């Protein structure tokens, strides 16, 4: 993961939504982390 890019944490229980967000944000220069639950998001944080 590139530490120079801004990081976005996307949380959703639908993998399709997360893939869409990732595909939209990464080409714009964001590092995207995804979580399928609040629990997983808290572990990432």
PDBQT receptor file of N, H, CA, C and O in Angstrom, charges set to zero:
ATOM      1  N   UNK A   1       0.851  -1.182   0.000  1.00  0.00    +0.000 N 
ATOM      2  CA  UNK A   1       0.000   0.000   0.000  1.00  0.00    +0.000 C 
ATOM      3  C   UNK A   1       0.892   1.239   0.000  1.00  0.00    +0.000 C 
ATOM      4  O   UNK A   1       1.836   1.327   0.785  1.00  0.00    +0.000 OA
ATOM      5  N   UNK A   2       0.601   2.170  -0.856  1.00  0.00    +0.000 N 
ATOM      6  H   UNK A   2      -0.167   2.098  -1.493  1.00  0.00    +0.000 HD
ATOM      7  CA  UNK A   2       1.361   3.420  -0.974  1.00  0.00    +0.000 C 
ATOM      8  C   UNK A   2       0.986   4.343   0.174  1.00  0.00    +0.000 C 
ATOM      9  O   UNK A   2      -0.185   4.680   0.348  1.00  0.00    +0.000 OA
ATOM     10  N   UNK A   3       1.973   4.751   0.954  1.00  0.00    +0.000 N 
ATOM     11  H   UNK A   3       2.924   4.477   0.813  1.00  0.00    +0.000 HD
ATOM     12  CA  UNK A   3       1.709   5.595   2.115  1.00  0.00    +0.000 C 
ATOM     13  C   UNK A   3       1.538   7.069   1.746  1.00  0.00    +0.000 C 
ATOM     14  O   UNK A   3       1.156   7.872   2.598  1.00  0.00    +0.000 OA
ATOM     15  N   UNK A   4       1.813   7.438   0.495  1.00  0.00    +0.000 N 
ATOM     16  H   UNK A   4       2.123   6.786  -0.197  1.00  0.00    +0.000 HD
ATOM     17  CA  UNK A   4       1.672   8.828   0.076  1.00  0.00    +0.000 C 
ATOM     18  C   UNK A   4       0.254   9.183  -0.359  1.00  0.00    +0.000 C 
ATOM     19  O   UNK A   4      -0.082  10.362  -0.463  1.00  0.00    +0.000 OA
ATOM     20  N   UNK A   5      -0.567   8.193  -0.611  1.00  0.00    +0.000 N 
ATOM     21  H   UNK A   5      -0.294   7.234  -0.526  1.00  0.00    +0.000 HD
ATOM     22  CA  UNK A   5      -1.922   8.482  -1.083  1.00  0.00    +0.000 C 
ATOM     23  C   UNK A   5      -2.878   8.559   0.107  1.00  0.00    +0.000 C 
ATOM     24  O   UNK A   5      -2.663   7.891   1.119  1.00  0.00    +0.000 OA
ATOM     25  N   UNK A   6      -3.941   9.378  -0.010  1.00  0.00    +0.000 N 
ATOM     26  H   UNK A   6      -4.116   9.920  -0.832  1.00  0.00    +0.000 HD
ATOM     27  CA  UNK A   6      -4.952   9.410   1.044  1.00  0.00    +0.000 C 
ATOM     28  C   UNK A   6      -5.682   8.068   1.087  1.00  0.00    +0.000 C 
ATOM     29  O   UNK A   6      -5.951   7.460   0.051  1.00  0.00    +0.000 OA
ATOM     30  N   UNK A   7      -5.992   7.623   2.285  1.00  0.00    +0.000 N 
ATOM     31  H   UNK A   7      -5.774   8.117   3.127  1.00  0.00    +0.000 HD
ATOM     32  CA  UNK A   7      -6.641   6.322   2.462  1.00  0.00    +0.000 C 
ATOM     33  C   UNK A   7      -8.104   6.498   2.821  1.00  0.00    +0.000 C 
ATOM     34  O   UNK A   7      -8.463   7.343   3.642  1.00  0.00    +0.000 OA
ATOM     35  N   UNK A   8      -8.942   5.684   2.191  1.00  0.00    +0.000 N 
ATOM     36  H   UNK A   8      -8.651   4.997   1.525  1.00  0.00    +0.000 HD
ATOM     37  CA  UNK A   8     -10.380   5.687   2.443  1.00  0.00    +0.000 C 
ATOM     38  C   UNK A   8     -10.771   4.298   2.928  1.00  0.00    +0.000 C 
ATOM     39  O   UNK A   8     -10.377   3.297   2.331  1.00  0.00    +0.000 OA
ATOM     40  N   UNK A   9     -11.543   4.234   4.008  1.00  0.00    +0.000 N 
ATOM     41  H   UNK A   9     -11.863   5.048   4.494  1.00  0.00    +0.000 HD
ATOM     42  CA  UNK A   9     -12.072   2.972   4.495  1.00  0.00    +0.000 C 
ATOM     43  C   UNK A   9     -13.540   2.892   4.105  1.00  0.00    +0.000 C 
ATOM     44  O   UNK A   9     -14.356   3.691   4.564  1.00  0.00    +0.000 OA
ATOM     45  N   UNK A  10     -13.874   1.925   3.258  1.00  0.00    +0.000 N 
ATOM     46  H   UNK A  10     -13.212   1.275   2.885  1.00  0.00    +0.000 HD
ATOM     47  CA  UNK A  10     -15.260   1.725   2.822  1.00  0.00    +0.000 C 
ATOM     48  C   UNK A  10     -15.834   0.531   3.574  1.00  0.00    +0.000 C 
ATOM     49  O   UNK A  10     -15.215  -0.532   3.642  1.00  0.00    +0.000 OA
ATOM     50  N   UNK A  11     -17.017   0.718   4.134  1.00  0.00    +0.000 N 
ATOM     51  H   UNK A  11     -17.520   1.581   4.078  1.00  0.00    +0.000 HD
ATOM     52  CA  UNK A  11     -17.673  -0.323   4.916  1.00  0.00    +0.000 C 
ATOM     53  C   UNK A  11     -19.053  -0.580   4.329  1.00  0.00    +0.000 C 
ATOM     54  O   UNK A  11     -19.866   0.335   4.197  1.00  0.00    +0.000 OA
ATOM     55  N   UNK A  12     -19.304  -1.832   3.979  1.00  0.00    +0.000 N 
ATOM     56  H   UNK A  12     -18.644  -2.575   4.086  1.00  0.00    +0.000 HD
ATOM     57  CA  UNK A  12     -20.615  -2.218   3.453  1.00  0.00    +0.000 C 
ATOM     58  C   UNK A  12     -20.720  -3.722   3.556  1.00  0.00    +0.000 C 
ATOM     59  O   UNK A  12     -19.706  -4.418   3.516  1.00  0.00    +0.000 OA
ATOM     60  N   UNK A  13     -21.931  -4.235   3.690  1.00  0.00    +0.000 N 
ATOM     61  H   UNK A  13     -22.755  -3.669   3.724  1.00  0.00    +0.000 HD
ATOM     62  CA  UNK A  13     -22.089  -5.679   3.773  1.00  0.00    +0.000 C 
ATOM     63  C   UNK A  13     -22.290  -6.322   2.401  1.00  0.00    +0.000 C 
ATOM     64  O   UNK A  13     -22.473  -7.536   2.308  1.00  0.00    +0.000 OA
ATOM     65  N   UNK A  14     -22.257  -5.527   1.348  1.00  0.00    +0.000 N 
ATOM     66  H   UNK A  14     -22.108  -4.541   1.423  1.00  0.00    +0.000 HD
ATOM     67  CA  UNK A  14     -22.387  -6.049  -0.010  1.00  0.00    +0.000 C 
ATOM     68  C   UNK A  14     -21.047  -5.936  -0.741  1.00  0.00    +0.000 C 
ATOM     69  O   UNK A  14     -20.598  -4.825  -1.023  1.00  0.00    +0.000 OA
ATOM     70  N   UNK A  15     -20.405  -7.059  -1.050  1.00  0.00    +0.000 N 
ATOM     71  H   UNK A  15     -20.770  -7.961  -0.821  1.00  0.00    +0.000 HD
ATOM     72  CA  UNK A  15     -19.109  -7.021  -1.727  1.00  0.00    +0.000 C 
ATOM     73  C   UNK A  15     -19.140  -6.269  -3.054  1.00  0.00    +0.000 C 
ATOM     74  O   UNK A  15     -18.147  -5.650  -3.436  1.00  0.00    +0.000 OA
ATOM     75  N   UNK A  16     -20.278  -6.317  -3.766  1.00  0.00    +0.000 N 
ATOM     76  H   UNK A  16     -21.085  -6.820  -3.455  1.00  0.00    +0.000 HD
ATOM     77  CA  UNK A  16     -20.387  -5.619  -5.047  1.00  0.00    +0.000 C 
ATOM     78  C   UNK A  16     -20.238  -4.108  -4.871  1.00  0.00    +0.000 C 
ATOM     79  O   UNK A  16     -19.621  -3.438  -5.699  1.00  0.00    +0.000 OA
ATOM     80  N   UNK A  17     -20.801  -3.582  -3.799  1.00  0.00    +0.000 N 
ATOM     81  H   UNK A  17     -21.303  -4.125  -3.126  1.00  0.00    +0.000 HD
ATOM     82  CA  UNK A  17     -20.719  -2.147  -3.524  1.00  0.00    +0.000 C 
ATOM     83  C   UNK A  17     -19.273  -1.770  -3.220  1.00  0.00    +0.000 C 
ATOM     84  O   UNK A  17     -18.782  -0.743  -3.688  1.00  0.00    +0.000 OA
ATOM     85  N   UNK A  18     -18.597  -2.596  -2.442  1.00  0.00    +0.000 N 
ATOM     86  H   UNK A  18     -18.996  -3.431  -2.062  1.00  0.00    +0.000 HD
ATOM     87  CA  UNK A  18     -17.208  -2.316  -2.093  1.00  0.00    +0.000 C 
ATOM     88  C   UNK A  18     -16.314  -2.340  -3.332  1.00  0.00    +0.000 C 
ATOM     89  O   UNK A  18     -15.436  -1.491  -3.481  1.00  0.00    +0.000 OA
ATOM     90  N   UNK A  19     -16.533  -3.298  -4.210  1.00  0.00    +0.000 N 
ATOM     91  H   UNK A  19     -17.247  -3.988  -4.089  1.00  0.00    +0.000 HD
ATOM     92  CA  UNK A  19     -15.735  -3.376  -5.440  1.00  0.00    +0.000 C 
ATOM     93  C   UNK A  19     -15.977  -2.154  -6.323  1.00  0.00    +0.000 C 
ATOM     94  O   UNK A  19     -15.042  -1.631  -6.929  1.00  0.00    +0.000 OA
ATOM     95  N   UNK A  20     -17.213  -1.704  -6.398  1.00  0.00    +0.000 N 
ATOM     96  H   UNK A  20     -17.972  -2.129  -5.905  1.00  0.00    +0.000 HD
ATOM     97  CA  UNK A  20     -17.533  -0.519  -7.193  1.00  0.00    +0.000 C 
ATOM     98  C   UNK A  20     -16.851   0.721  -6.627  1.00  0.00    +0.000 C 
ATOM     99  O   UNK A  20     -16.276   1.514  -7.373  1.00  0.00    +0.000 OA
ATOM    100  N   UNK A  21     -16.915   0.885  -5.320  1.00  0.00    +0.000 N 
ATOM    101  H   UNK A  21     -17.382   0.240  -4.714  1.00  0.00    +0.000 HD
ATOM    102  CA  UNK A  21     -16.259   2.032  -4.691  1.00  0.00    +0.000 C 
ATOM    103  C   UNK A  21     -14.748   1.987  -4.902  1.00  0.00    +0.000 C 
ATOM    104  O   UNK A  21     -14.116   3.002  -5.194  1.00  0.00    +0.000 OA
ATOM    105  N   UNK A  22     -14.188   0.799  -4.750  1.00  0.00    +0.000 N 
ATOM    106  H   UNK A  22     -14.702  -0.025  -4.513  1.00  0.00    +0.000 HD
ATOM    107  CA  UNK A  22     -12.744   0.634  -4.937  1.00  0.00    +0.000 C 
ATOM    108  C   UNK A  22     -12.352   0.954  -6.384  1.00  0.00    +0.000 C 
ATOM    109  O   UNK A  22     -11.368   1.653  -6.628  1.00  0.00    +0.000 OA
ATOM    110  N   UNK A  23     -13.122   0.443  -7.323  1.00  0.00    +0.000 N 
ATOM    111  H   UNK A  23     -13.921  -0.124  -7.125  1.00  0.00    +0.000 HD
ATOM    112  CA  UNK A  23     -12.837   0.684  -8.740  1.00  0.00    +0.000 C 
ATOM    113  C   UNK A  23     -12.992   2.156  -9.109  1.00  0.00    +0.000 C 
ATOM    114  O   UNK A  23     -12.355   2.629 -10.050  1.00  0.00    +0.000 OA
ATOM    115  N   UNK A  24     -13.825   2.876  -8.382  1.00  0.00    +0.000 N 
ATOM    116  H   UNK A  24     -14.343   2.491  -7.618  1.00  0.00    +0.000 HD
ATOM    117  CA  UNK A  24     -14.031   4.292  -8.643  1.00  0.00    +0.000 C 
ATOM    118  C   UNK A  24     -12.948   5.155  -7.999  1.00  0.00    +0.000 C 
ATOM    119  O   UNK A  24     -12.494   6.128  -8.601  1.00  0.00    +0.000 OA
ATOM    120  N   UNK A  25     -12.534   4.809  -6.790  1.00  0.00    +0.000 N 
ATOM    121  H   UNK A  25     -12.903   4.019  -6.301  1.00  0.00    +0.000 HD
ATOM    122  CA  UNK A  25     -11.612   5.655  -6.035  1.00  0.00    +0.000 C 
ATOM    123  C   UNK A  25     -10.134   5.426  -6.357  1.00  0.00    +0.000 C 
ATOM    124  O   UNK A  25      -9.359   6.382  -6.404  1.00  0.00    +0.000 OA
ATOM    125  N   UNK A  26      -9.740   4.180  -6.577  1.00  0.00    +0.000 N 
ATOM    126  H   UNK A  26     -10.369   3.404  -6.538  1.00  0.00    +0.000 HD
ATOM    127  CA  UNK A  26      -8.320   3.904  -6.812  1.00  0.00    +0.000 C 
ATOM    128  C   UNK A  26      -7.748   4.636  -8.026  1.00  0.00    +0.000 C 
ATOM    129  O   UNK A  26      -6.645   5.176  -7.933  1.00  0.00    +0.000 OA
ATOM    130  N   UNK A  27      -8.448   4.676  -9.153  1.00  0.00    +0.000 N 
ATOM    131  H   UNK A  27      -9.343   4.237  -9.228  1.00  0.00    +0.000 HD
ATOM    132  CA  UNK A  27      -7.896   5.418 -10.291  1.00  0.00    +0.000 C 
ATOM    133  C   UNK A  27      -7.759   6.926 -10.026  1.00  0.00    +0.000 C 
ATOM    134  O   UNK A  27      -7.041   7.624 -10.741  1.00  0.00    +0.000 OA
ATOM    135  N   UNK A  28      -8.441   7.409  -9.011  1.00  0.00    +0.000 N 
ATOM    136  H   UNK A  28      -9.025   6.842  -8.430  1.00  0.00    +0.000 HD
ATOM    137  CA  UNK A  28      -8.366   8.831  -8.659  1.00  0.00    +0.000 C 
ATOM    138  C   UNK A  28      -7.282   9.112  -7.619  1.00  0.00    +0.000 C 
ATOM    139  O   UNK A  28      -7.173  10.229  -7.111  1.00  0.00    +0.000 OA
ATOM    140  N   UNK A  29      -6.479   8.086  -7.306  1.00  0.00    +0.000 N 
ATOM    141  H   UNK A  29      -6.568   7.179  -7.718  1.00  0.00    +0.000 HD
ATOM    142  CA  UNK A  29      -5.338   8.280  -6.421  1.00  0.00    +0.000 C 
ATOM    143  C   UNK A  29      -5.547   7.944  -4.963  1.00  0.00    +0.000 C 
ATOM    144  O   UNK A  29      -4.697   8.273  -4.135  1.00  0.00    +0.000 OA
ATOM    145  N   UNK A  30      -6.653   7.299  -4.617  1.00  0.00    +0.000 N 
ATOM    146  H   UNK A  30      -7.343   7.031  -5.290  1.00  0.00    +0.000 HD
ATOM    147  CA  UNK A  30      -6.904   6.926  -3.231  1.00  0.00    +0.000 C 
ATOM    148  C   UNK A  30      -6.474   5.485  -2.974  1.00  0.00    +0.000 C 
ATOM    149  O   UNK A  30      -6.600   4.617  -3.838  1.00  0.00    +0.000 OA
ATOM    150  N   UNK A  31      -5.964   5.253  -1.772  1.00  0.00    +0.000 N 
ATOM    151  H   UNK A  31      -5.862   5.958  -1.071  1.00  0.00    +0.000 HD
ATOM    152  CA  UNK A  31      -5.743   3.889  -1.300  1.00  0.00    +0.000 C 
ATOM    153  C   UNK A  31      -7.047   3.470  -0.627  1.00  0.00    +0.000 C 
ATOM    154  O   UNK A  31      -7.532   4.158   0.271  1.00  0.00    +0.000 OA
ATOM    155  N   UNK A  32      -7.606   2.363  -1.050  1.00  0.00    +0.000 N 
ATOM    156  H   UNK A  32      -7.212   1.804  -1.780  1.00  0.00    +0.000 HD
ATOM    157  CA  UNK A  32      -8.921   1.959  -0.553  1.00  0.00    +0.000 C 
ATOM    158  C   UNK A  32      -8.792   0.687   0.274  1.00  0.00    +0.000 C 
ATOM    159  O   UNK A  32      -8.277  -0.327  -0.197  1.00  0.00    +0.000 OA
ATOM    160  N   UNK A  33      -9.264   0.756   1.501  1.00  0.00    +0.000 N 
ATOM    161  H   UNK A  33      -9.683   1.579   1.883  1.00  0.00    +0.000 HD
ATOM    162  CA  UNK A  33      -9.395  -0.413   2.364  1.00  0.00    +0.000 C 
ATOM    163  C   UNK A  33     -10.886  -0.717   2.447  1.00  0.00    +0.000 C 
ATOM    164  O   UNK A  33     -11.707   0.200   2.475  1.00  0.00    +0.000 OA
ATOM    165  N   UNK A  34     -11.236  -1.989   2.485  1.00  0.00    +0.000 N 
ATOM    166  H   UNK A  34     -10.569  -2.734   2.462  1.00  0.00    +0.000 HD
ATOM    167  CA  UNK A  34     -12.647  -2.366   2.532  1.00  0.00    +0.000 C 
ATOM    168  C   UNK A  34     -12.912  -3.258   3.738  1.00  0.00    +0.000 C 
ATOM    169  O   UNK A  34     -12.039  -3.998   4.192  1.00  0.00    +0.000 OA
ATOM    170  N   UNK A  35     -14.135  -3.170   4.242  1.00  0.00    +0.000 N 
ATOM    171  H   UNK A  35     -14.845  -2.569   3.873  1.00  0.00    +0.000 HD
ATOM    172  CA  UNK A  35     -14.575  -3.997   5.354  1.00  0.00    +0.000 C 
ATOM    173  C   UNK A  35     -16.027  -4.378   5.126  1.00  0.00    +0.000 C 
ATOM    174  O   UNK A  35     -16.848  -3.551   4.732  1.00  0.00    +0.000 OA
ATOM    175  N   UNK A  36     -16.327  -5.645   5.380  1.00  0.00    +0.000 N 
ATOM    176  H   UNK A  36     -15.660  -6.317   5.700  1.00  0.00    +0.000 HD
ATOM    177  CA  UNK A  36     -17.694  -6.139   5.211  1.00  0.00    +0.000 C 
ATOM    178  C   UNK A  36     -18.557  -5.978   6.466  1.00  0.00    +0.000 C 
ATOM    179  O   UNK A  36     -19.753  -6.272   6.446  1.00  0.00    +0.000 OA
ATOM    180  N   UNK A  37     -17.942  -5.507   7.561  1.00  0.00    +0.000 N 
ATOM    181  H   UNK A  37     -16.971  -5.268   7.577  1.00  0.00    +0.000 HD
ATOM    182  CA  UNK A  37     -18.702  -5.328   8.796  1.00  0.00    +0.000 C 
ATOM    183  C   UNK A  37     -18.062  -4.236   9.643  1.00  0.00    +0.000 C 
ATOM    184  O   UNK A  37     -16.915  -3.849   9.419  1.00  0.00    +0.000 OA
ATOM    185  N   UNK A  38     -18.814  -3.751  10.608  1.00  0.00    +0.000 N 
ATOM    186  H   UNK A  38     -19.745  -4.065  10.790  1.00  0.00    +0.000 HD
ATOM    187  CA  UNK A  38     -18.282  -2.766  11.535  1.00  0.00    +0.000 C 
ATOM    188  C   UNK A  38     -17.145  -3.341  12.360  1.00  0.00    +0.000 C 
ATOM    189  O   UNK A  38     -16.171  -2.649  12.657  1.00  0.00    +0.000 OA
ATOM    190  N   UNK A  39     -17.270  -4.601  12.726  1.00  0.00    +0.000 N 
ATOM    191  H   UNK A  39     -18.061  -5.163  12.484  1.00  0.00    +0.000 HD
ATOM    192  CA  UNK A  39     -16.220  -5.260  13.511  1.00  0.00    +0.000 C 
ATOM    193  C   UNK A  39     -14.907  -5.282  12.737  1.00  0.00    +0.000 C 
ATOM    194  O   UNK A  39     -13.853  -4.957  13.283  1.00  0.00    +0.000 OA
ATOM    195  N   UNK A  40     -14.975  -5.662  11.473  1.00  0.00    +0.000 N 
ATOM    196  H   UNK A  40     -15.832  -5.925  11.029  1.00  0.00    +0.000 HD
ATOM    197  CA  UNK A  40     -13.766  -5.692  10.637  1.00  0.00    +0.000 C 
ATOM    198  C   UNK A  40     -13.207  -4.281  10.456  1.00  0.00    +0.000 C 
ATOM    199  O   UNK A  40     -11.990  -4.093  10.469  1.00  0.00    +0.000 OA
ATOM    200  N   UNK A  41     -14.068  -3.310  10.292  1.00  0.00    +0.000 N 
ATOM    201  H   UNK A  41     -15.057  -3.463  10.282  1.00  0.00    +0.000 HD
ATOM    202  CA  UNK A  41     -13.618  -1.926  10.147  1.00  0.00    +0.000 C 
ATOM    203  C   UNK A  41     -12.876  -1.470  11.393  1.00  0.00    +0.000 C 
ATOM    204  O   UNK A  41     -11.853  -0.793  11.287  1.00  0.00    +0.000 OA
ATOM    205  N   UNK A  42     -13.364  -1.823  12.552  1.00  0.00    +0.000 N 
ATOM    206  H   UNK A  42     -14.194  -2.373  12.639  1.00  0.00    +0.000 HD
ATOM    207  CA  UNK A  42     -12.702  -1.443  13.798  1.00  0.00    +0.000 C 
ATOM    208  C   UNK A  42     -11.340  -2.113  13.920  1.00  0.00    +0.000 C 
ATOM    209  O   UNK A  42     -10.403  -1.505  14.437  1.00  0.00    +0.000 OA
ATOM    210  N   UNK A  43     -11.214  -3.347  13.458  1.00  0.00    +0.000 N 
ATOM    211  H   UNK A  43     -11.976  -3.841  13.039  1.00  0.00    +0.000 HD
ATOM    212  CA  UNK A  43      -9.916  -4.020  13.475  1.00  0.00    +0.000 C 
ATOM    213  C   UNK A  43      -8.927  -3.311  12.541  1.00  0.00    +0.000 C 
ATOM    214  O   UNK A  43      -7.744  -3.201  12.866  1.00  0.00    +0.000 OA
ATOM    215  N   UNK A  44      -9.394  -2.835  11.400  1.00  0.00    +0.000 N 
ATOM    216  H   UNK A  44     -10.354  -2.924  11.136  1.00  0.00    +0.000 HD
ATOM    217  CA  UNK A  44      -8.535  -2.118  10.456  1.00  0.00    +0.000 C 
ATOM    218  C   UNK A  44      -8.084  -0.804  11.070  1.00  0.00    +0.000 C 
ATOM    219  O   UNK A  44      -6.920  -0.424  10.946  1.00  0.00    +0.000 OA
ATOM    220  N   UNK A  45      -8.997  -0.114  11.728  1.00  0.00    +0.000 N 
ATOM    221  H   UNK A  45      -9.943  -0.423  11.828  1.00  0.00    +0.000 HD
ATOM    222  CA  UNK A  45      -8.650   1.174  12.337  1.00  0.00    +0.000 C 
ATOM    223  C   UNK A  45      -7.657   0.982  13.457  1.00  0.00    +0.000 C 
ATOM    224  O   UNK A  45      -7.245   1.954  14.090  1.00  0.00    +0.000 OA
TER     225      UNK A  45
